[in-house]
Amino acid sequence: MEDEKRNVYIELTQGFAAMKEELAEENPIRAAGYGMIGDIYGQAAEASERGDPVAWISFGVPPEIFLAMDIVPICDVALGILGSFPGVVQGYVDLANELVPDYICSTNRLPLGLALAGDIPHPDVLVVQNNPCDSIMGTDPAISRYFGLPFYGISTPYTDSEAGYQYVASEMKKAVLWLEEHTGRKMDIDRLREVMKHSNRAHEVLLKLNKLAMKVPCPFAMRESQLDYVLFLHIAGKPELVDFLEGVYKDTQDRIAGKTPLPIEEKLRLVWTYAMPAYDPVGGIFDWLEEEHGAINIIYMNNNIIVEPTEDLSDYDSIMKALAKKSLAMPMSRECRGPMESWLNSSLDMVRDYKADGAVFAGHAGCKANWAVAKLVKDAIQEQYGVPTVNIELDFIDSRLTPTDELIKRFDDFLPLVAEAKKKRTQG
């Protein structure tokens, strides 16, 4: 009998609903976040079924624009969370090699492989920024050309400046006109302003949560918050994200006040200066680090969202400029778009602000630029703060390169160095 046609949007919805149910008793507030991620893909499946527009977007493209136009935004690279489900991504990643080289980042090859397999509805449009890496520009245009899908590229500058913000704002205004032409949906300034109010509040609460995570001991672990980035990529601008974050903030305050227990007995504090293994999001390496070593994982680069709320929502120009600044400040756009100092300074800030005892550079095999300067960043962290750093090569979504067992071996060697360095700093 012929296999039933797959729809990965639906599988993601069901998979994250199961995660929500599994975590509901242990941490009902954080469990709700998993349900919200599932809902994102459920809404994409429903929109595709109805014939409503769905846009695939890249990292820094603001979802607020699409939410204000009633277009469902899906960050195609964020489909890498399929790596949460063992054995799912490998076939798609390999299939994409038919069209693009295998040295292209797997998180970019995955959506191409899904489209080639026909296991995901094709988007109606693709809107992509030319950062943070060449892999994006090597795959999204290929998807567009191969399947005949409308594609719009937003150009961004190498460094930040007032002129650069104005330039990106103009690029986004052109993208809006292009979206209106290709989707039939119109931009409503009042709707955009309402979306921005919710986005502002979400970023405001997240900044306060970041401050709480800097406390010693840390009141929550990265295994609880690591998928918040996915939420901001898709629904920054929706009121349910605000409600979720406010619930998390209150729960975190209760932990600090001693009303509810802290996640672990903290002995060591780790920050991840780049990404983390998306193939091991619940349990796995993070639970092992905490349970076996008391090593709490506080934050990683993609979750280090430091976007400030927009003060001026008075007119379209001010809002688009604010979204331009946001797009350049979002994780990966901020660190990987320009000179190596962007990532270096961000890494040093994370180590200092979150009072790290150890730093982890989980370098993706496809991120050539960051590997080129990984040793320089490692040395700078050691020299400025006396904090050891381990450089580990892995694939964010494909466990074949560095399985969890191999990660455990690396940390078994690394953590005694972290503990010894912390002892020296404390005594000195």
Secondary structure, DSSP 4 states (H G I P E B T S, - for coil): -PPPPP-HHHHHHHHHHHHHHHHTTT-HHHHHHHHHHHHHHHHHHHHHHHT--EEEE-TTS-HHHHHHTT-EEEEGGGGGGGGGSTTSHHHHHHHGGGTS-TTS-HHHHHHHHHHHHT-SPPPSEEEEES-S-HHHHHHHHHHHHHHT--EEEE---SS--HHHHHHHHHHHHHHHHHHHHHH-----HHHHHHHHHHHHHHHHHHHHHHHHHTSSS-SS-HHHHTTHHHHHHHHTT-HHHHHHHHHHHHHHHHHHTTSS--SS--SEEEEESSB--TTS-SSHHHHHHHHHH-EEEEEEGGG---PPPPS--SSHHHHHHHHHHHHHHSTTHHHHSS-HHHHHHHHHHHHHHTT-SEEEEEEETT-HHHHHHHHHHHHHHHHHH---EEEEEE-SS-TTSS-HHHHHHHHHHHHHHHHHHHHHHHH-
